[in-house]
Amino acid sequence: MPLTRRHRAGAGLWAAAGVTALGFLLAMEIAARHYGLPGPLTNQAREVVFAPKSGFLLYAGMALMMTVLTWRQRFVALAAAVGIDLAVAALRWALGVQVTDGHPFGNGALWVILGTAVLAVTRRTGDERVLLLKGAGLGLLLVTGRKTGDTWLLLTSKTRPTVLDQYVATADHALGDPSWLVGRLVTATGPVGFNLLDIVYGQLAVAAVVVALYQLRHVAVERRFPRHHLVRTFLVIGLLGPAVYLIFPVVGPVFAYGTGVEHWASVSLWPEAPVGGGHDPGHWEVADLWPHTMPAVDTPHSMPFDGFTPRNCMPSLHTAWAVAIFIHSRSGPRVLRFAGAFWLVATLTATLGFGYHYGVDLIAGAVFTLTVEAALRSFDRGWDRSGLRFVGYGTTVFVALLLSYRWLPLEMARYPWVAGPLLLLALASAVYGYLRTQREAVAEPPLTPRQDLQPEATH
């Protein structure tokens, strides 16, 4: 059966996306090599043999890939992954190899994902091949996206020697310095509260996979992916967000103003940061103020900082991803909706309570996500007036927030009863605009297919 014009257009779009993604990964690899470190492609390739950085993430990627398989094939794939991991672990034990950096499992999951892609190319044809390749690509995108994010963070620390924390901290007075308040609250809860938030903060990708698996649960039966799902939003946020880091470099209050939650910190914040005891910024910090002493309102200026702490605060992508999880969990059962709400609240508490973000970062991150999500949904259903209007409005609000943090922080700090409500109003207007756009999209009749996408007559 000859390919229709629509099928050819879809194939061309997938090919263009693949070439663009490969070019982007190559560019990131070259950039990392410029600083003498491996890039995302190298880090991903070495995990075929060496201990992976995150075995849980690899199995999460395999779980996404298995949405295109039948139940029998899923059991075979899982058994193969576990068997390979056991064999690799036995081989390491026999050779006396100790796993000191990473997880002792996860190689099997990566092998199964790659094996599925090879099987699709060599043993399958037509729609079956396309579906398997999409599933394998989805799993690889999740894990490669994590590697790409690490490289982005490296580039922010190497290319931005100065940071704008004093501007953001001053603007944050308009909200009452929430990072300082929540930081003291988290400290007061002791190790129990800290470790609970630590788990939530560190396993955000796993929560996203749970929601995505629910959305993709019918792929194996329907033999096609839904038009829009959480993984797409996650990847777009991860692609666009770090670019803003380069424009607005900020390290966060725990680095710029203090030594962190020193008693219970257990997360390695960056490869060169110490594990446990928080991060010691040394002479780079403004003063040891966080979270017990509020910073004074003073004329802000950019300040030099070390060469390895990521400038990854503005906007808060943890907030952005948590908001995306919350939005996509709304269409699920009650337990999934409850979990999405819990993950959002816990993530916001952790980002502030650990001193990783200022309050204004969270507002920017939420507006950023709503804009990206609306753009993706509008693209799927066809651009209409309401979609274009909100994407333009969300972009304008986001840019206005960044400009105000940079050029009006003193005014915001001196008049908090004006600036604070205005910030919250900007966030509320974005939420209202997003909800209104989605309601209008549901109320509108489905679009008539474009004439150039109509199937061609066959003879």
C-alpha distance (Angstrom), angle and dihedral (degrees) to the residues before:
residue distance angle dihedral
M1 . . .
P2 3.83 . .
L3 3.78 118.9 .
T4 3.78 115.9 -101.4
R5 3.77 122.2 -130.0
R6 3.81 88.8 -105.7
H7 3.79 92.5 54.2
R8 3.79 91.0 48.1
A9 3.81 90.7 50.1
G10 3.80 90.6 49.9
A11 3.79 92.4 48.5
G12 3.79 90.5 49.3
L13 3.79 90.8 50.3
W14 3.80 92.1 51.5
A15 3.81 91.0 47.3
A16 3.80 91.8 49.9
A17 3.80 91.0 48.4
G18 3.79 90.9 50.0
V19 3.80 93.7 49.9
T20 3.81 91.0 46.9
A21 3.81 92.4 49.8
L22 3.80 92.1 48.3
G23 3.80 91.4 48.8
F24 3.79 90.8 49.6
L25 3.82 92.1 50.3
L26 3.80 90.8 48.7
A27 3.80 90.3 50.9
M28 3.81 90.8 50.8
E29 3.80 90.1 48.1
I30 3.80 91.9 52.3
A31 3.81 91.7 46.4
A32 3.81 92.1 51.7
R33 3.80 91.7 46.6
H34 3.79 88.2 53.9
Y35 3.81 87.2 66.3
G36 3.79 93.5 44.7
L37 3.82 96.7 -104.6
P38 3.82 132.6 111.3
G39 3.78 117.8 -99.8
P40 3.81 131.6 -138.4
L41 3.81 95.8 -80.2
T42 3.80 93.2 51.3
N43 3.79 93.5 45.1
Q44 3.79 91.2 49.8
A45 3.80 94.0 46.2
R46 3.81 93.9 50.8
E47 3.81 90.5 56.2
V48 3.79 89.0 68.8
V49 3.82 86.2 76.4
F50 3.80 110.2 7.3
A51 3.80 128.1 64.9
P52 3.81 108.7 -74.4
K53 3.77 122.5 -122.6
S54 3.81 90.7 -126.4
G55 3.78 120.3 16.0
F56 3.80 90.7 -179.8
L57 3.79 91.0 58.6
L58 3.81 91.8 51.5
Y59 3.78 91.5 51.7
A60 3.80 89.2 47.0
G61 3.80 88.4 53.8
M62 3.81 89.9 49.6
A63 3.81 89.4 50.7
L64 3.81 89.5 56.2
M65 3.78 90.1 48.6
M66 3.82 91.4 51.2
T67 3.81 91.6 61.3
V68 3.83 86.8 84.9
L69 3.82 93.1 52.5
T70 3.78 131.7 84.8
W71 3.79 118.5 -112.3
R72 3.79 91.4 -101.1
Q73 3.79 91.2 51.0
R74 3.81 90.4 48.1
F75 3.79 92.3 55.5
V76 3.82 90.3 48.2
A77 3.82 91.7 48.7
L78 3.82 93.3 48.1
A79 3.81 92.3 46.9
A80 3.80 90.1 49.3
A81 3.81 92.3 50.3
V82 3.80 93.6 48.7
G83 3.81 91.3 44.5
I84 3.80 92.3 51.7
D85 3.80 91.2 48.4
L86 3.80 91.0 50.9
A87 3.80 90.9 48.7
V88 3.82 92.3 48.5
A89 3.81 91.0 47.5
A90 3.81 90.6 50.7
L91 3.80 90.7 49.1
R92 3.81 91.7 50.4
W93 3.80 90.0 49.1
A94 3.81 91.6 49.7
L95 3.81 91.2 50.0
G96 3.81 93.1 44.2
V97 3.81 93.5 -118.3
Q98 3.80 113.1 159.7
V99 3.81 120.3 -153.1
T100 3.80 104.3 -136.2
D101 3.82 101.6 152.4
G102 3.79 114.7 41.7
H103 3.79 138.0 -1.3
P104 3.82 126.4 -45.0
F105 3.81 89.7 -134.0
G106 3.78 138.1 48.0
N107 3.80 101.5 78.3
G108 3.80 89.9 98.5
A109 3.80 92.3 55.9
L110 3.81 91.2 52.0
W111 3.80 91.2 47.8
V112 3.81 90.8 52.5
I113 3.82 92.4 50.0
L114 3.80 91.7 49.7
G115 3.81 91.2 43.0
T116 3.79 90.4 54.0
A117 3.80 90.4 53.7
V118 3.82 91.3 49.4
L119 3.80 90.8 47.3
A120 3.80 90.8 51.2
V121 3.80 92.6 52.9
T122 3.80 97.6 42.5
R123 3.80 105.4 32.7
R124 3.79 108.6 23.5
T125 3.80 134.7 63.6
G126 3.79 139.8 -169.1
D127 3.78 121.2 0.2
E128 3.80 92.4 -8.9
R129 3.80 91.2 59.3
V130 3.80 92.5 46.7
L131 3.80 92.6 50.0
L132 3.81 93.6 49.2
L133 3.79 91.6 47.6
K134 3.80 90.7 50.0
G135 3.81 90.3 51.1
A136 3.80 93.5 48.3
G137 3.79 90.3 45.1
L138 3.79 91.1 51.6
G139 3.80 91.5 53.0
L140 3.80 92.8 46.4
L141 3.80 92.0 46.9
L142 3.80 90.5 58.1
V143 3.80 95.0 53.2
T144 3.81 95.7 35.9
G145 3.78 89.6 49.2
R146 3.80 88.2 58.9
K147 3.81 90.9 51.9
T148 3.78 91.0 47.4
G149 3.80 90.1 50.9
D150 3.80 90.7 54.0
T151 3.80 89.7 52.3
W152 3.82 90.7 48.9
L153 3.80 89.3 54.5
L154 3.79 90.7 49.8
L155 3.79 90.8 52.6
T156 3.80 92.7 50.2
S157 3.79 91.1 54.8
K158 3.80 94.3 46.1
T159 3.80 99.7 42.1
R160 3.81 100.6 39.1
P161 3.82 108.8 58.5
T162 3.82 92.6 171.3
V163 3.80 129.3 53.4
L164 3.81 135.1 -154.7
D165 3.81 99.2 -139.5
Q166 3.77 94.4 125.5
Y167 3.81 90.6 58.6
V168 3.81 92.6 49.2
A169 3.81 94.1 43.6
T170 3.79 89.8 51.4
A171 3.80 92.2 48.8
D172 3.80 88.7 48.0
H173 3.82 89.4 67.1
A174 3.81 85.6 77.8
L175 3.82 88.0 68.0
G176 3.80 94.9 42.7
D177 3.84 97.0 -101.0
P178 3.83 94.9 -76.5
S179 3.81 94.4 -175.9
W180 3.81 90.2 61.4
L181 3.81 92.5 46.9
V182 3.81 96.4 46.2
G183 3.81 90.6 41.2
R184 3.79 90.4 60.3
L185 3.80 90.0 45.7
V186 3.80 92.8 52.9
T187 3.81 90.6 46.5
A188 3.81 89.4 52.4
T189 3.82 92.2 54.0
G190 3.80 90.5 63.0
P191 3.80 126.2 -149.8
V192 3.82 94.2 -34.1
G193 3.80 95.2 61.5
F194 3.79 93.0 38.5
N195 3.80 95.3 51.0
L196 3.82 92.8 46.1
L197 3.80 91.3 53.4
D198 3.79 89.2 42.5
I199 3.80 90.6 59.3
V200 3.80 92.7 47.7
Y201 3.80 92.8 46.8
G202 3.80 94.9 46.6
Q203 3.81 97.7 44.9
L204 3.79 99.4 50.0
A205 3.81 91.5 122.7
V206 3.81 91.0 54.7
A207 3.81 90.4 53.3
A208 3.79 89.2 50.6
V209 3.80 91.0 51.9
V210 3.82 91.0 52.5
V211 3.81 90.7 55.2
A212 3.81 91.9 42.6
L213 3.81 91.9 51.0
Y214 3.79 89.3 55.0
Q215 3.80 91.0 50.6
L216 3.82 92.2 47.2
R217 3.82 96.7 42.5
H218 3.85 93.7 112.0
V219 3.81 97.9 46.2
A220 3.82 94.3 98.6
V221 3.81 91.3 52.1
E222 3.81 100.0 39.6
R223 3.83 92.0 38.6
R224 3.80 91.9 -137.7
F225 3.79 139.0 80.0
P226 3.81 122.4 -112.8
R227 3.78 115.5 -101.6
H228 3.80 93.0 -110.2
H229 3.80 133.0 17.1
L230 3.79 139.9 160.7
V231 3.80 97.8 -95.6
R232 3.79 90.9 64.7
T233 3.80 91.8 53.1
F234 3.80 91.2 47.0
L235 3.78 92.8 52.1
V236 3.81 94.8 47.0
I237 3.81 91.3 48.5
G238 3.80 90.0 49.4
L239 3.79 91.1 48.8
L240 3.81 99.4 47.1
G241 3.80 101.8 31.3
P242 3.81 99.1 65.8
A243 3.79 89.8 53.5
V244 3.81 87.4 65.8
Y245 3.81 88.6 52.9
L246 3.78 88.2 65.2
I247 3.82 91.0 51.2
F248 3.81 96.1 43.4
P249 3.85 108.9 25.8
V250 3.82 113.2 -166.5
V251 3.83 127.6 159.6
G252 3.81 101.0 -166.3
P253 3.82 137.1 -112.2
V254 3.81 96.7 -78.4
F255 3.80 89.2 60.5
A256 3.80 102.1 32.9
Y257 3.82 98.3 39.1
G258 3.78 109.5 22.0
T259 3.77 152.9 -0.1
G260 3.80 96.9 -97.8
V261 3.79 135.0 -127.4
E262 3.75 92.3 -27.7
H263 3.77 100.5 -179.3
W264 3.79 102.7 58.5
A265 3.80 107.6 16.1
S266 3.78 108.1 136.3
V267 3.79 104.9 159.1
S268 3.78 123.7 98.6
L269 3.79 100.8 -129.4
W270 3.78 96.0 -167.7
P271 3.79 134.5 -6.6
E272 3.80 92.0 -99.3
A273 3.81 96.7 41.1
P274 3.82 119.1 94.9
V275 3.80 119.4 -103.4
G276 3.80 111.6 -124.1
G277 3.76 125.2 10.9
G278 3.81 92.7 58.2
H279 3.77 123.5 -102.0
D280 3.78 121.2 -45.3
P281 3.81 106.8 -148.2
G282 3.79 92.2 -176.2
H283 3.79 114.4 -166.7
W284 3.79 93.1 -10.3
E285 3.80 95.9 78.5
V286 3.80 122.3 92.0
A287 3.81 91.2 -131.6
D288 3.79 138.4 -41.2
L289 3.81 94.5 -89.6
W290 3.80 108.3 124.6
P291 3.00 123.6 129.9
H292 3.81 103.9 -7.9
T293 3.83 104.0 46.0
M294 3.78 124.0 49.1
P295 3.82 113.3 -129.4
A296 3.79 115.0 -112.4
V297 3.78 121.9 -113.5
D298 3.79 104.4 -105.8
T299 3.78 139.6 145.6
P300 3.82 104.1 -71.5
H301 3.77 125.1 -139.9
S302 3.79 136.7 172.9
M303 3.78 114.2 -91.2
P304 3.81 134.6 -160.9
F305 3.79 117.8 -107.6
D306 3.80 138.8 -175.9
G307 3.78 124.3 -73.0
F308 3.80 100.3 -115.3
T309 3.83 110.2 43.0
P310 3.84 109.3 100.1
R311 3.80 116.6 -116.6
N312 3.80 89.3 -140.3
C313 3.80 107.7 134.9
M314 3.79 108.4 92.9
P315 2.96 106.1 95.5
S316 3.80 107.1 13.9
L317 3.79 102.7 -123.9
H318 3.81 91.6 -174.1
T319 3.79 85.6 61.2
A320 3.80 90.3 44.6
W321 3.80 93.0 52.3
A322 3.82 92.8 43.4
V323 3.81 89.9 52.4
A324 3.82 89.2 50.0
I325 3.82 90.4 51.6
F326 3.79 89.7 49.5
I327 3.81 92.9 50.3
H328 3.80 94.5 48.4
S329 3.80 93.8 43.9
R330 3.83 90.1 60.5
S331 3.81 90.7 80.4
G332 3.81 93.1 54.1
P333 3.80 133.8 82.5
R334 3.79 122.1 -70.5
V335 3.80 95.2 -91.5
L336 3.81 90.9 53.2
R337 3.80 92.0 47.6
F338 3.79 90.2 50.2
A339 3.80 91.4 48.4
G340 3.82 91.4 49.5
A341 3.80 91.7 51.4
F342 3.80 91.8 46.4
W343 3.80 92.4 49.5
L344 3.79 91.1 50.2
V345 3.81 94.5 50.6
A346 3.81 93.5 42.5
T347 3.81 92.3 47.5
L348 3.80 92.6 50.5
T349 3.81 89.6 48.5
A350 3.80 92.2 48.8
T351 3.81 95.7 47.2
L352 3.79 90.0 53.9
G353 3.80 99.0 32.9
F354 3.80 94.6 51.2
G355 3.79 90.6 48.7
Y356 3.78 93.9 -118.9
H357 3.81 95.0 125.8
Y358 3.77 144.5 22.8
G359 3.79 121.3 -126.0
V360 3.80 93.0 -107.7
D361 3.83 88.8 56.5
L362 3.79 89.4 62.0
I363 3.80 93.6 51.6
A364 3.81 90.9 50.5
G365 3.82 90.9 47.4
A366 3.80 93.1 51.6
V367 3.83 93.4 49.0
F368 3.81 89.1 46.5
T369 3.82 92.2 54.9
L370 3.78 95.2 46.1
T371 3.80 89.8 52.6
V372 3.81 94.0 47.8
E373 3.80 92.8 45.5
A374 3.80 92.5 49.5
A375 3.80 91.0 48.5
L376 3.81 92.7 51.8
R377 3.80 93.1 47.3
S378 3.81 91.5 47.2
F379 3.80 90.3 49.8
D380 3.81 90.7 52.5
R381 3.78 97.2 49.9
G382 3.81 96.1 34.1
W383 3.79 126.0 -89.1
D384 3.78 113.2 -78.3
R385 3.79 134.4 173.3
S386 3.82 95.6 -93.3
G387 3.79 92.9 49.1
L388 3.78 94.2 48.2
R389 3.78 91.0 45.3
F390 3.79 94.6 53.1
V391 3.81 95.9 43.1
G392 3.79 88.3 52.7
Y393 3.78 91.3 46.6
G394 3.81 93.8 47.0
T395 3.79 91.3 49.1
T396 3.80 90.4 49.5
V397 3.81 92.5 50.3
F398 3.80 91.7 47.8
V399 3.80 93.1 50.4
A400 3.81 90.9 44.9
L401 3.81 90.1 53.5
L402 3.80 92.3 52.4
L403 3.80 92.3 46.7
S404 3.81 92.4 49.2
Y405 3.81 92.1 49.3
R406 3.79 90.1 52.1
W407 3.81 103.2 38.3
L408 3.83 105.8 23.4
P409 3.83 106.2 37.6
L410 3.82 95.5 118.7
E411 3.79 92.5 50.4
M412 3.82 89.8 48.0
A413 3.80 91.3 51.0
R414 3.81 94.6 46.3
Y415 3.81 93.8 49.2
P416 3.82 103.8 35.0
W417 3.81 93.7 154.8
V418 3.79 87.9 62.5
A419 3.80 102.4 34.1
G420 3.82 96.2 42.0
P421 3.83 96.1 55.8
L422 3.81 89.8 43.0
L423 3.82 90.7 55.6
L424 3.79 91.4 48.9
L425 3.79 90.0 45.5
A426 3.81 90.5 53.2
L427 3.82 89.8 52.7
A428 3.82 92.4 45.6
S429 3.79 91.5 49.5
A430 3.81 90.4 52.8
V431 3.81 91.2 50.0
Y432 3.80 91.6 47.9
G433 3.79 92.4 46.3
Y434 3.81 91.8 50.3
L435 3.81 93.1 49.4
R436 3.79 91.9 46.5
T437 3.80 91.5 49.9
Q438 3.79 91.7 52.3
R439 3.81 92.6 47.4
E440 3.80 90.7 51.4
A441 3.81 90.4 49.0
V442 3.81 91.3 53.2
A443 3.81 91.9 47.7
E444 3.81 94.4 50.6
P445 3.83 119.7 88.3
P446 3.81 116.3 -110.0
L447 3.78 114.9 -83.6
T448 3.78 119.7 -102.8
P449 3.82 109.8 -114.2
R450 3.77 113.4 -103.2
Q451 3.77 115.9 -101.5
D452 3.79 93.1 -120.8
L453 3.80 90.6 57.1
Q454 3.81 95.3 52.3
P455 3.83 113.8 116.5
E456 3.76 113.3 -96.1
A457 3.75 118.5 -117.7
T458 3.79 114.1 -98.6
H459 3.79 122.3 -142.0
